């Protein structure tokens, strides 16, 4: 079974600065998908960014980018020019590309609570 | 607007009572999921359904039951057999394609006393 580890329960960043959230995962598969979700105080889960394992290029969505290191099984999220609205719990998630059984579910890390300081 | 509706937002029940959480979607997604979220933990899968009239247990299915009689609906029943039911419950859907992300509802906070 796949596991996802977020080793930083809490992080803080000054407004307008850059912060990197760490995520590592364990899998024996070669093809899979990785996601970062954001959960603000409203508790709505919002997709931030996704990365397909077979793509070497790191995904980018505006101020959010990832550093995907497949060999190291690492998938960190970088937030540039941090804004107060970025304050949230961030979850890293893994999804297998296998279509059968429970493989299509997302396996989540335990989350990193990000505080943005004004 | 397309989306996922979970109701109610807050639910209170006495211990020993069964309670059903609603999840309705109009995204025309095939797959639906129920996750449980506890403080300090990530989301854990309770049940999932990839097609109508079929569903599978997730990692923590004990004490829960589901049905999938319609594509749009995937209700979750928390039974009295669930030992610690107080939690935040999230319903999610996906197209089922292997690169499709999950879309989430706004969640239901269940408190059992």
Interface residues (C-beta under 8 A of the other chain):
Chain A: X4 X6 X9 X33 X35 X42 X43 X44 X45 X47 X50 X52 X91 X95 X96 X97 X98 X99 X101 X102 X104 X105 X106 X108 X109 X110 X111
Chain B: X31 X33 X40 X41 X42 X43 X44 X45 X48 X50 X56 X58 X88 X90 X92 X94 X96 X98 X99 X101 X102 X103 X104 X106 X107
